[in-house]
Amino acid sequence: MDMISTIGPLLLMFVLFYFLLIRPQQKRQKSVQNMQSSLKKGDRIVTIGGLHGFVDAIDEGKVVIKCGDGSRLTYDRAAIREVTESAGSDMLAKS
């Protein structure tokens, strides 16, 4: 009985940390990986540095981003923070 009262609070703290910190972080990381793997040409994106542009070309680990002034910059795929507008939604809006 004495061992349970000693280990119980530690187990409870671990369970709380898992559900409040570890599990949500794993979910966010998985969603970011899914977003980065589903990038396609024409997507409007934002990089982790704050650069806004369109995906011009995609490689295994690199993305070429076309900026507003027409310049093309090459970034690692992991540098893409979010897709603000998918290429497919552009096509639907124009129809």
N, C-alpha and C positions, 0 to 999 in steps of 0.2 A: 504494500500500500504506500509506503514511504517513497518507493521508486517512481510510482505513477504520479504522485504529487510533485516530484522533482522534474520529471521529464514532460509532464503534461503541458505546462506553460510554454516550454520550448517548442513542442510540436504545434501547439496552437499558434505561436508566433510564425513558424515556418509556413503553416497553411495560410495565414493571413497575408504574409509577404507574397506567397505564390499567386493568390487570387487578386491581390491589389496591385502588384508591381510586375511580376515575371510574366504572367499569362497575357495581360494587355499588351506588353511590349512585344511578345512573340507574335501576337495577332497583327499589330501595326507593321512589324518587319515583314511578315508574310504578305500583307496587302501591298506594301511598297515593292516587293520582289515581283509580285504578279503584275503590277502596273508597269514596271520597267521591262518585263519580258513581253508584254503585249503592246509595246509601242509600235506604231506604224507610220508610214510616210504621210505627212499632212497634218499630224496631230499638233495642236498648239500646246506648248509645254513651258514650264518654268524650271530653271536649274536651281541647285542648292545655293548658288551664288546670286540668284535673283535675276538672271538673264531670261528674258521672254523671247520666244521665237517659235518657228515651225520646224518639225522634223523634215529634213530634206533627203537624208539617206540613213540607212541603218546597217550596221555590221554586227558581228557576233558580240563585241564588247564596246563598240564605239557608235556614236550618233553624230551626224552632221546636222547642225542647226542653222537655219536661215533666219537672219535677223531682219529688222524693219528696213535697214538701209541696203539690203541685198547681200551683205557679207555672209559668208558661210564659215562657221566655227565648228571644230571637232571637239567633242567631249566624250568622256567615258559614259557608258550607259548608267552607271551607278550615280552620276551627278544629276540625273533628272529627279526633281523633287515631286512634281505633280503634272498631270495632264489637265489643262484647263478646258480644252475643247477637243473632242475626238474628231478624227477625219470623217468618220461615218456620220456624225451629227451635222457637219457642213453640208453633206450631200442631201440629207433629209430636209434641212432648212431651205435649200434652193429649189426643191421640188414643189 
